[in-house]
Amino acid sequence: MLWNLLTETSPSTSGNKYPWVQWVLIGVLVVVIIVFMILSRRSQKKKQQEQENMLNAIQPGNKVKTIGGICGIVVEVCPEDNTFVLETGTEASGKSYLKFDKQAVYQTDAVAKKEEPAPAVEAPVDEAPAVEAPAEEAPAVEAPAEEAKEE
């Protein structure tokens, strides 16, 4: 049905009484495509920013898994050339040190610091704060004494 509405071109040959319908449908399709592109681009930028923050949060002592599957602990981070040194292995098998580009990180336990919004500043109130009177203490409820057992 939608295809039939879009393919009808002249109102005189096909008997279409509403030629503006096809232009409305084309307009709606274009708007939907544009909205989809904008929303997907925004989510893509958000994911990219989160990935960048995670990579910048890597510090010595963080556990890292690379895209090649190598797991280890970060020993040194070099921000100048965007690399880090990864320590793998154990004392028994021998330790190895490998240098990786930060882009090779697949997973890490490093947590990026989230920027918290500044707390809202409240305007001072002209009235003096109300002082609460201390609540009266209720008398302590005594537990009933156990009845003496009769022998």
N, C-alpha and C positions, 0 to 999 in steps of 0.2 A: 504494500500500500504506500509506504514512504517512497519507494523507488518510483512508483507510478506518478506520485505528486511531483517529484523532482524532474522526471523526464518530460512531462508535458510542457511544451514551450509556447505554443500560441493558443489563445483562447478560442479562436475561430475554427481551427482545424480539429481540435480534440474535444471541444465542447466544455472546456474548463471555465466555470463561472467565476472562479476566484484565482486570478493569476498571481496575486500578491502572496498566496500561501507558500509557494515555493521559495520566495525570497525570505520569508519569515523563517522557514525551516533551515535554509542555508545560513542565515544569520545566527540562529540558535546553535547550530552545529559549530560555527566558528567561535562563538563566545564560549561554549563548553570546552573546546580544544584549548583556547587561550587560558582559561581559568585552570585547567588541568596542568598546563605547562608552568604557570606561575606557582601553583601549590607544590608541584614536584621539585621545582628549582629551590624553593624556600626550604623544604625538608632536606634536600641534598646539601645545601649550605650549612644547615644546622648540624648534620652528621659530620661534615668535614671539619667544622669548628670543634666539635667534641673530640674527634680523632687528634687534631692538632694539640688541644689542651692535654690530652692523655700522654702524647709523646713528649710534650714539654715538662710534664710532671715526673718523668722517669729520673730517679736519683740513685746513687749507689746504695745497694741493699735491697732494691726491688727485684722481685722474681719476674722473669720475662720468658715468653715463648715466641720464637721467631716464625716467620712464614714457612721456613724450611723444616720446622718441627724441633729445633734445638732449644732445649730448656736450660736455664741457668740463672745466676744471680748477677746483677749489674755491679761491676767493680769500679768503673770509672766512666764519666760522661764528659764528652768534649763538645761543647756548644759551638765552637768555631767551625768545625767541619761536620756537625750534625751526626756524630757517631757515638757509640758507647762500646765498652769492653765487657764481654760476658764471660763469667767463670762457669765452667761445666766440669763434671766429673766429681770424684770423691777422693779422699786421702788414700784409700786402698788402691783405687784404680789409677790414680794420678789426675791432677787437675790440669785443665786446658783453658787457655784464655783466647777468646776470639773477638775480633773487632767487627762490628756491624754498623750499618747505617740505621738511623732511627726509623726510617720507613719500613724496615724489615720486621718490625714488631707486629705480632699477631695478637697476643694477649699479654697483659701485665697486671700486677696488683697495685700499681701506682694509681693514686686517686687525684684527679685534678681538683684544685681548689675552685669552688663555685663562688662567683661574686654575689654577695648578699646585698640586697637593696638597703640603702641607708634608712634607719628608722625615722618615722615621721616625727617632726618636732611639734609638740603640742603648745598651743598658746597658753600663757600663764592665766590662771583664773583669779579674778579679783577677790573672791570670797576666801576666807580662811578655811583651811581643811577642818572638817568636823572631827572632833576627838571622840573616840568611842569610849564609853564607860566600861570598865572591866565587868565582865559578866559575873554574876553571883555564882559562887560555887555551890553545887548541890551537895547535900550531906552524903557522905559515903554510905553505901548500902552494905550492911553487915551480912555476911553469910550466916544462915541459920546454923546454930550449934548442933553438932551431931548428937543424937540421942544416946544416952548412956545405955549400954547393953546390960540387960538384966540377966544375971546368972541364975 
